[in-house]
Amino acid sequence: MTGEGGSSMFYMVAIFLVAYVVGMGIYLAVEKVRKRRRNKENG
């Protein structure tokens, strides 16, 4: 890494990865809730 450019690029990638992981976690949690609701409705 050289100077400011390299570190700012690293932060961009780090923020993107964190946002991706958080988004996937929320998505999977919502899918689990939807499946549970469907199972309850079906009996």
PyMOL commands that set and color helices and strands:
alter all, ss='L'
color gray80, all
select helices_A, chain A and resi 3-42
alter helices_A, ss='H'
color red, helices_A
deselect
rebuild
show_as cartoon
